[in-house]
Structures are given as structure tokens and as C-alpha cells.
Amino acid sequence: MDWNAAAGDWHQIKRSIQQRWARLADDDLDHVAGKRELLIVRLQELYGFTPAEVEAELRDWERHQDPIMPPAGFRTTSPEGRASFPGLPHRPS
């Protein structure tokens, strides 16, 4: 799951998260706001998961999610067909 894209579609995703982990309140998920690390911390606090358990839980949930499409106009390749990652400097080949 692309957590950078998740932040842009957070309203939809947080409903799915609440279905899996019902102890998470709206305020919890508003604070998390699409940040995987914050979700891990909150799940550990609410459910008492060990780091390995929360990682396994989250990976299982991620595997069952529909792919998140990048926003319109978002390019993953350069005009030359090379991989392009916004925010990273271009290195000539």
C-alpha cells in the first residue's frame, strides 16, 4: 500500500481501518492522518500489540486493500520512460 497516496484518500481508508480495528475513534484517525507510523503507535496503545504483532496485523490489512490510484496528473515515469519520483532530484543515467 502506498501510504503517500493513502493520505490523499484518507476519508475512505479510515473507514476500512475502523472496520478492522473498532477501538480506533475518529479523533485517533484524524490524528494519524494517513501516517503509517502514527497508526502503528496507536494500535499498540489500544490493543497491546507487540511491534511484531502490529506489523503483521497491518501488513495483513494492507494486502486486502484495493490499490490506491495516484491523483490525476501524477506521473511515475519521466517523458523518457524512466522511473520518476517527485521530490527526488533527477540523476542523469
C-alpha positions in Angstrom: 0.0 0.0 0.0 1.3 3.4 -0.9 0.9 5.4 2.3 1.7 8.7 0.5 -1.3 8.2 -1.7 -3.3 7.0 1.3 -3.1 10.4 2.9 -4.9 11.9 -0.1 -7.8 9.4 0.2 -7.8 9.2 4.0 -11.5 9.6 4.5 -12.2 6.4 2.6 -9.3 4.5 4.0 -10.0 5.4 7.6 -13.5 3.7 7.4 -11.8 0.5 6.3 -9.3 0.8 9.2 -12.2 1.3 11.7 -13.9 -1.8 10.4 -10.8 -3.8 11.2 -9.8 -2.1 14.5 -13.1 -0.8 16.0 -11.3 0.7 19.1 -9.9 3.4 16.9 -12.0 6.6 17.3 -12.5 9.2 14.6 -10.2 11.5 16.7 -7.4 8.8 16.6 -7.6 8.5 12.9 -7.8 12.3 12.3 -4.5 12.5 14.3 -3.0 9.6 12.3 -4.0 11.4 9.0 -2.5 8.7 6.7 0.8 8.3 8.5 1.6 4.6 8.9 4.0 5.2 11.8 1.3 7.0 13.9 -1.2 4.3 13.2 1.3 1.6 14.4 1.8 3.6 17.7 -2.0 4.0 18.3 -2.7 0.3 17.5 -0.1 -0.7 20.1 -1.6 1.6 22.7 -5.2 0.4 22.2 -4.6 -3.3 21.6 -1.4 -4.0 23.4 0.3 -5.4 20.3 4.0 -6.1 20.3 5.9 -4.3 17.4 5.9 -7.6 15.5 2.2 -8.2 16.1 1.2 -4.8 14.9 3.4 -5.0 11.9 1.8 -8.4 11.0 -1.7 -7.1 11.6 -1.1 -4.0 9.4 0.5 -5.9 6.6 -2.4 -8.3 6.5 -4.9 -5.4 6.4 -2.8 -3.7 3.6 -2.8 -6.9 1.5 -6.6 -6.9 1.4 -7.0 -3.3 0.3 -7.7 -2.2 -3.2 -4.8 -0.4 -4.9 -4.8 3.3 -4.5 -4.6 5.1 -7.8 -2.3 8.2 -7.9 -4.1 11.5 -8.3 -4.8 12.8 -11.8 -1.7 14.3 -13.3 0.7 12.3 -11.1 3.5 10.8 -13.2 5.5 7.8 -12.2 7.7 7.9 -15.3 9.6 10.7 -16.9 8.9 11.7 -20.5 11.8 9.5 -21.5 10.2 6.5 -19.8 12.5 6.3 -16.7 11.1 6.0 -13.2 10.4 9.4 -11.8 9.9 10.1 -8.1 8.5 13.5 -7.2 10.6 15.3 -4.7 13.8 13.5 -5.5 16.5 15.1 -7.7 16.9 13.6 -11.2 20.2 11.8 -11.7 21.2 11.5 -15.3 22.0 7.9 -16.5 
